[in-house]
Amino acid sequence: PREGFVNVEGGRIWYKIVGNGKGIPLLRIHGGPGSQSCGSIPGYSLLGDDRPVIFYDQLGSGFSDRPTDTTLWKVSRFVDEIDKLRNALDLKNLHIIGDSWGSAVLVEYMVTKKPKGVRSVIFSGPLLSTKIWIEDAKVLLSKLPQTIQDTIQKYEQLKNYRAPAYIQATNYFYSRFLSVKEWPATLPTDCEGALGFNQQPYNYMWGPTEFNATGTLKDFDRTDRLHEIKQPVLFIAGQYDEARPETMYKFQKLVPTSKVVIIENAAHKKAIDQPILYT
């Protein structure tokens, strides 16, 4: 079926297949943890004439089940979802793209599972090292007006992440580096019926704020194992991406055969900002 559920540890994950092209399928791993895939379906669907594009919501996200057992929020369990999905959909050969946190799942999959049948690996605005991600965030924060910087730093220190002034300041950051087209983004009809962002896995694994990781991912780093990936590798970032273009070129040096593409006039959500250029 073109849409349905697959059983994984802890519950069911939702998937949807878009496009009837004859090319090798593309599997997309969304960001988060706790986000959803539906918002990017219109952009990625532009590839549908070339190949099937497979979207799925990780456990705890979007249309998938939402257990509250924190023992399920492990990178290794998210990695296992990929094999469960591949087996259920008979995906013997495929390309895989990981967006943001999805790149952390993808790199872990590639270096720990050494999977067969993966024809290429695409890291889009990737989280491959928490330390590097935080460093990039601080660089971008330093480029904002001083009043915005002061507000964010003030409420970060107070650990008051719900203060209206803090939310307004972080929204300014997001409008510069998450999506330059529209922030907050208007969700497409594909998201009707999907639950919103799930803060539980995000807070547990990352933390309550974009600028400082306090959860289980605080020491995540797979840059020392990137060279183990033998498939063709592509790093993509938007011109204004919070995963900075400069960082993509640093990653490229760790994978000598890899390539880098920078999407102009786009931030982190490239499939929304520049869907035609991106796909």
WOWOCOR-V423320 format. One record per pair of residues at least 12 apart in sequence whose ideal C-beta (glycine too) atoms are under 7 Angstrom apart, sorted by the first residue. I is the first residue (numbers start at 1). J is the second residue. Records with the same first field share a line. If there is no record, write none. Layout:
I = J ; J
This chain:
2 = 16 ; 17
3 = 15 ; 16
6 = 84 ; 85 ; 88
8 = 59 ; 80 ; 81 ; 84
9 = 72 ; 77 ; 80
10 = 59 ; 67 ; 69 ; 72
11 = 59 ; 64 ; 65 ; 67
12 = 64 ; 65
13 = 56 ; 57 ; 58 ; 59 ; 64 ; 81
14 = 56 ; 57 ; 62 ; 63 ; 64
15 = 54 ; 55 ; 56 ; 85
16 = 55
17 = 52 ; 54
18 = 41 ; 45 ; 48 ; 53 ; 55
19 = 45 ; 47 ; 48 ; 49 ; 51 ; 52 ; 53
20 = 48
21 = 48 ; 49 ; 50 ; 51 ; 52
23 = 50 ; 51
24 = 51 ; 93 ; 94 ; 95 ; 119
25 = 51 ; 52 ; 54 ; 91 ; 94
26 = 47 ; 51 ; 53 ; 54 ; 94 ; 95 ; 97
27 = 54 ; 91 ; 94 ; 96
28 = 44 ; 53 ; 54 ; 55 ; 97 ; 99
29 = 96 ; 97 ; 98 ; 99 ; 102 ; 105 ; 106
30 = 58 ; 99 ; 102
31 = 99 ; 100 ; 101 ; 102
32 = 58 ; 61 ; 101 ; 201 ; 202
33 = 73 ; 101 ; 201 ; 202 ; 205 ; 206
34 = 60 ; 61 ; 197 ; 198 ; 199 ; 200 ; 201 ; 202
35 = 61 ; 197
36 = 57 ; 61 ; 62 ; 191 ; 194
37 = 55 ; 56 ; 57 ; 62
38 = 62 ; 188 ; 190 ; 191 ; 194
39 = 185 ; 187 ; 188 ; 191
40 = 271 ; 272
41 = 55 ; 188 ; 190
42 = 188 ; 190
43 = 271 ; 272 ; 275 ; 278 ; 279
44 = 271 ; 279
46 = 275 ; 276 ; 279
47 = 279
54 = 89
56 = 85
58 = 78 ; 81
59 = 72 ; 81
60 = 198 ; 200 ; 201
61 = 198
62 = 194 ; 195
63 = 194
66 = 195 ; 198
68 = 200
70 = 204
73 = 201 ; 204 ; 205
75 = 104 ; 105 ; 108
78 = 105
79 = 105 ; 108 ; 109 ; 112 ; 113
82 = 109
92 = 117
93 = 117 ; 119
94 = 117 ; 118 ; 119
95 = 119 ; 120 ; 122
96 = 118 ; 121
97 = 122 ; 124
98 = 123 ; 124 ; 126
99 = 124 ; 125
100 = 125 ; 126 ; 127 ; 268
101 = 127
103 = 123 ; 124 ; 126 ; 127 ; 128
104 = 127 ; 128 ; 220
106 = 121 ; 123
107 = 128 ; 222 ; 226
108 = 222
110 = 229
111 = 222 ; 225 ; 228 ; 229
118 = 231
119 = 231
120 = 231 ; 232 ; 234
121 = 229 ; 231 ; 233
122 = 234 ; 236
123 = 235
124 = 236 ; 270
125 = 237 ; 238 ; 241 ; 243 ; 268
126 = 235 ; 243
128 = 222 ; 223 ; 251
129 = 221 ; 223
130 = 213 ; 217 ; 218 ; 219 ; 220 ; 221
131 = 221
132 = 247
134 = 212 ; 213
136 = 242 ; 243 ; 244 ; 247
137 = 210 ; 211 ; 242
139 = 244
140 = 177 ; 242
141 = 173 ; 211
144 = 172 ; 173
148 = 169 ; 172
151 = 165 ; 166 ; 169
152 = 166 ; 169 ; 170 ; 211
156 = 209 ; 211 ; 212
161 = 208 ; 209
170 = 210
171 = 183
176 = 240
177 = 240 ; 241 ; 242 ; 267 ; 268
178 = 242 ; 267 ; 268 ; 269
179 = 267 ; 268 ; 269 ; 272 ; 273
180 = 240 ; 265 ; 266 ; 267 ; 273
181 = 272 ; 273
185 = 269 ; 272
203 = 215
204 = 216
205 = 217
223 = 254
226 = 251 ; 254 ; 255
227 = 254 ; 255
229 = 255
232 = 257
233 = 255 ; 258
234 = 258 ; 259 ; 261
235 = 248 ; 251 ; 252 ; 258 ; 260
236 = 261 ; 263 ; 270
237 = 262
238 = 263 ; 266 ; 267 ; 268 ; 270 ; 273
239 = 262 ; 263 ; 264 ; 265 ; 266
240 = 266 ; 267
241 = 267 ; 268
242 = 268
243 = 268
245 = 262
248 = 260
263 = 277 ; 278
264 = 277
266 = 278
